[in-house]
Amino acid sequence: MTASDTLFDQDGVRLSVDDAVATVTLTNPAKRNAQSPALWRALTEAGRRLPGTVRIVVLQGEGKSFSAGLDRQAFTPEGFDGEPSFLDLARGSDEALDAEIAAYQEAFTWWRRADVVSIAAVQGHAIGAGFQLALACDLRVCAEDAQFAMRETSLGLVPDLTGTHPLVSLVGYARALEICATGRFVHAAEAERIGLANVVVPLAELSAATADLTAALLAAPRDAVVETKALLRGALGRTYEEQRVAERAAQARRLRDLAGLGE
């Protein structure tokens, strides 16, 4: 595969692949990469189209902002063309409403799948759905101008695009509640201090820092990274003793594989 082959480009989302690295780019800078159901479907499709050779997925946004959140058109009575409005959804059955939100969530779930490591490269605003999209990734590299905010509560809503679990895991319940309930901005320096950001760099260095992290992740054997990611992802759901058992089982698989005895 040649450098940066574009496999998918529609509805504000572009997927490019260069060997083991895929880049998903939000491509509507004029609207600060505001999100819509069409964009969520495109993100879901990008995940489905990832080649099996991909080890790292970088998520980035064109322009001044990573993503300023849900497109305000969603809050108008007519909503988006060809889409059910929020009022339409509210009037529907519990089953239909649940199914629609579940479909939206699919755009946010695949970033943590076991066989890839995902990195959000965040500049400018990451608000609401934009914040949750950054949280959907395993790691976050942030520019010094990055600003996170969970504004759903101020709109009478809740964060429902899979962001609550990783937020609590990263910063703890009390801080997550304060961030969500107040809707305040978390600037880059604080994000790094409380564990939201893995690294913060000047805006001009964002691409280089993301590339450096990507190269470091690619330096380790893929199977070892996959096993380690699975161990860490499952750790909070296991007791200490259960985690010890999981570590032993994972290491046994690695040792047998290295000895040429794996399945």
Salt bridges, closest charged atoms under 4 A:
GLU45 OE1 - ARG48 NH1 3.64
GLU45 OE2 - ARG49 NE 2.87
GLU62 OE2 - ARG14 NH2 2.92
ASP71 OD2 - LYS31 NZ 2.61
GLU83 OE2 - ARG41 NH2 2.42
ASP88 OD1 - ARG91 NH1 3.71
ASP115 OD1 - ARG113 NE 2.78
ASP138 OD2 - LYS229 NZ 2.79
GLU178 OE2 - ARG184 NE 2.36
GLU190 OE2 - ARG184 NH2 2.73
GLU227 OE2 - ARG253 NE 2.71
GLU241 OE1 - ARG244 NH1 2.71
ASP257 OD2 - ARG254 NH1 3.26
